[in-house]
Amino acid sequence: MKKFDYKNRKDITLLVEQEQPFDKGTSKKCIVMIDGKKYLFKYNYSAIDGEAKQQYFEENFSEDIVELNGDVSEVFSYFFLKRVNCDYCLPYDFAKYKGRDGCISPYFVDENSKQITLLNILMLKDKGEKLGKLLPLDYEIKQDDVLSFLNEFIKNSHSQQYTHSTTSILEHVGEFCKTYNLNCDFKLLERQINKMVIYDFFMFNFDRNWNNIVFIVDGKGNLKLSPLFDHGECFLMENFDRSEQDYDWDGGSLEVGITENGRLNAFENNKYFNGQNIIATDIAELAKTDCDYKQTLENCLNIDLPQTLADFEKQYKLILPPNYKNIITACYNMRRDKYIEANKKLEKRINKALIKN
């Protein structure tokens, strides 16, 4: 299949003053310095190398895929988030570096700050308890320890996914801040995480795993949520280059839910197995409690997606292949319909309760 070729991307090769390796995540990345500022350049999936990454690619994607355009999903997801008035998302733009296509974003961790993922928070506690001592924030956790920790979690929870609710995340972060004497605005954090779930739901994002929930600890001991980033798998990015017969419409499970009910979305053999129904209901209930959440929800529900796609093409002077636009539209419509269905059921339940009382 002919790959998407965007010719107007900015070539940053001659602008880069310094390059640093960056080995976190599956996709290939590097940190580049431009005009004294750090940026993260993320290569498209065709640039995956190394035995482990190549194995991941072969296990998860069809052999006939020539190019997986994570840059399209990253840049469009940023465009989508700005259109629905998200004020804490990381900017992305198309770029080319040393002859390879990808996307670029500001690197949000400065020299005086530390990047702590939710996985780091969980593992520091687990590792510290096992060792019987408090570990430093920059304690290096080896990959073998990560795999052992995750395998133990799956074994104990009987889950095929790593799931958390907003409440659960706040509890773990609260314990973490108390242990390491850090400051945090928990009301703001709760609001941001809940909104993140709403955004992820409508963007069909099922890659909000423990490493994609990142906190920044600054030099003064303040902890806050990082800008929302890594949306390369939103809107079923991996299906862009597949035939329509190869689409996988299994719904895609979110890895973070708002309530404990939503947290059960990945567990088999329980009444909440249809995770998207329960999370859609959680979102509907959340919107009824707060005008800010209601506005966030309405922004996502009322976005004019055809016009948004047209504006995206106009701004970046590109023409998206029809299958790209079809998949993005199908993903959004599927989640929008799922929410509308869940909200109708919730309204019936509320009305029955009112009549009964």
Buried (B, 14 or more C-beta within 10 A) or exposed (E): EEBBEBEEBEEBEEBBEEEEEBEEEBBBBBBBBBEEEBBBBBBBBBBBEEEEBEEBBEEEBEEEBEBBBBBBBBBBBBBBBEBBEBEBBBBBBBBBBEEBBBBBBEBBBEEEBBBBBBBBBBBBBBBBEEEEEEBEEEEEBEEEEBEEBBEEBEEEEEBEBBBBBBBBBBEBBEEBBEBBEBEBEEEEBBBBBBBBBBBBBBBBBBBBBBBBBBBBBBEEEBBBBBBBBBBBBBBBBBBBBBEEEEBEEEBBBBBBBBBBBBBBBBBEEEEBEBBBBBBBBBBBBBBEEEEEBEEBBEBBBEBEBEEBBEEBBEEBEBEBBEBBBBBBBBBBEBBBEBBEBBBEEBEEEEEEEEEEE
